[in-house]
Amino acid sequence: MAELKLFRTWSTPFALRVVWALNLKGIQYDTIFEDLSNKSSLLLQYNPIYKKVPVLVHNGKPLVESLLILEYIDETWKQTPLLPEDPSERATARFWAKFGDDKVLLSVWNVFIKQGKDQEEAIVTAQENLGFVERQLTGKKFFNGETIGFVDLAFGWLANLLSVWEEICGVTLIDHEKFPMLSEWIQNFAGAPIIKESWPPRDKLITKYQALREVYTSKEAPK
């Protein structure tokens, strides 16, 4: 039997992608929870360059970076495919997953950590990026069609962390009027049994990100 271990933290949305992929495919694995303020020697051994989670170790071979891990899982275990068969559709899925990390996540995070005029400018950028994502859902339940796939897992943080950040900073980025398809997707994705069973405790997330926001906003406050 293959040895499969996932190094993660309790809250990181990047490791949740891997958890969901493994669960969707029905793959058994062991979980090692890391404390990133006191990283284990194994984590540093398996990911010596970035020294972060998630790390998936398959028969002693470490895989790092969540989107790359998803592709490895999909190529290694063929059941319940995450990526389409068509090469152009696969490339398109990779593009949107990367766009999510490079543009959407960063712009939404900026809304969370900014204040005043800077936050107003960040909201415009974030909603522009979310508009691109919204249009990818036209006529579809999930980005993958009728079932959860690679792009859905990549954007999974939107179905959980976004509402936590919105609650803390008092800004609503996605509502049904502006983003009806994304709003519907959030409900469909978050409500899927195999997804919702893995969500971290919301109260702990709020406590964590409230403290983080205070750190960022105190740096911007006038002295």
Salt bridges, closest charged atoms under 4 A:
GLU3 OE2 - LYS5 NZ 3.47
GLU65 OE2 - LYS52 NZ 3.82
GLU71 OE2 - ARG94 NE 2.98
ASP74 OD1 - LYS25 NZ 2.89
ASP101 OD1 - ARG17 NH2 2.56
ASP102 OD2 - LYS98 NZ 2.44
GLU121 OE2 - LYS117 NZ 2.69
GLU167 OE1 - ARG202 NH2 3.04
GLU220 OE2 - LYS114 NZ 3.72
